[in-house]
Amino acid sequence: MTTRLAALGVASVVTRAKGWIHVRAHVPRPLSPEQWQELLAALAMADAFGLIDSSEDGRSIWAGVHYKTPATVDAARGHGHQP
C-alpha cells in the first residue's frame, strides 16, 4: 500500500498498535481522476480506511490493516461488505 501511495507522490507514516498497522498520509492537491482511482485502489487493500477533508489541513487519508487478516483473502478484508 505504501509503495502505491509513494508512486502517487503521497508520503505516508506507518505505525503499529494493538494488532493493527496504521497508515496516515497527507494527499496533495490536485489529483487527477486517474490518480484518485489509484489512491482508492491502494486504500482498498486495507481492512478499514477513510478520507478527512479539512479546509485547515487539506486532505488526509488513513488506513488500518489487522495483523491477523490474510491479505490474500478478499472476503476476509470485508470487500463488498462495507455500509
Wavefront OBJ file of the C-alpha trace (Angstrom):
o trace
v 0.000 0.000 0.000
v 2.713 2.482 0.939
v 4.569 1.754 -2.311
v 1.456 2.553 -4.344
v 0.892 5.735 -2.356
v 4.510 6.801 -2.862
v 4.116 6.305 -6.636
v 1.342 8.943 -6.452
v 3.565 11.355 -4.541
v 1.790 10.639 -1.256
v 4.265 10.201 1.609
v 2.828 8.028 4.362
v 3.561 7.392 8.013
v 3.177 3.830 9.283
v 2.631 2.950 12.940
v 1.710 -0.257 14.754
v -0.599 -0.574 17.736
v -2.833 -3.221 19.326
v -2.826 -5.678 16.437
v -3.175 -3.042 13.719
v -0.886 -1.392 11.209
v -1.968 2.232 10.730
v -1.120 4.274 7.631
v -1.684 8.035 7.543
v -0.835 10.484 4.776
v -1.497 13.973 3.509
v -2.975 13.984 -0.010
v -1.558 16.665 -2.310
v -3.965 18.753 -4.372
v -4.982 18.443 -7.101
v -5.168 14.791 -8.079
v -6.455 13.720 -11.463
v -9.393 11.289 -11.661
v -6.924 8.537 -12.588
v -4.793 9.328 -9.532
v -7.890 9.214 -7.297
v -8.727 5.783 -8.719
v -5.214 4.562 -7.927
v -5.410 6.082 -4.443
v -8.687 4.278 -3.764
v -7.266 1.035 -5.152
v -4.342 1.324 -2.736
v -6.683 2.008 0.200
v -8.875 -0.949 -0.765
v -6.017 -3.184 0.380
v -6.809 -2.183 3.981
v -9.388 -3.546 6.415
v -10.637 -0.008 7.058
v -9.865 3.377 5.546
v -11.106 6.922 5.352
v -10.597 10.414 3.984
v -10.516 13.564 6.088
v -11.176 16.752 4.099
v -10.381 19.837 6.150
v -10.035 23.376 4.877
v -7.326 23.931 7.501
v -5.171 20.877 6.776
v -6.289 19.881 3.291
v -6.992 16.217 2.643
v -5.596 13.331 4.632
v -6.147 9.610 4.375
v -5.919 6.885 6.953
v -5.979 3.114 6.649
v -5.806 0.203 9.056
v -4.726 -3.353 8.415
v -5.277 -6.001 11.081
v -2.225 -8.218 11.626
v -4.184 -11.478 11.586
v -6.294 -10.919 8.451
v -4.887 -12.861 5.486
v -4.042 -10.290 2.808
v -4.888 -12.706 0.005
v -8.480 -13.326 1.086
v -10.752 -10.553 -0.221
v -13.712 -11.777 1.814
v -11.657 -11.506 4.995
v -10.859 -7.883 4.183
v -14.583 -7.080 4.049
v -14.704 -6.161 0.358
v -18.314 -5.754 -0.614
v -19.490 -5.722 2.995
v -18.949 -2.091 3.935
v -22.012 0.051 4.697
l 1 2 3 4 5 6 7 8 9 10 11 12 13 14 15 16 17 18 19 20 21 22 23 24 25 26 27 28 29 30 31 32 33 34 35 36 37 38 39 40 41 42 43 44 45 46 47 48 49 50 51 52 53 54 55 56 57 58 59 60 61 62 63 64 65 66 67 68 69 70 71 72 73 74 75 76 77 78 79 80 81 82 83
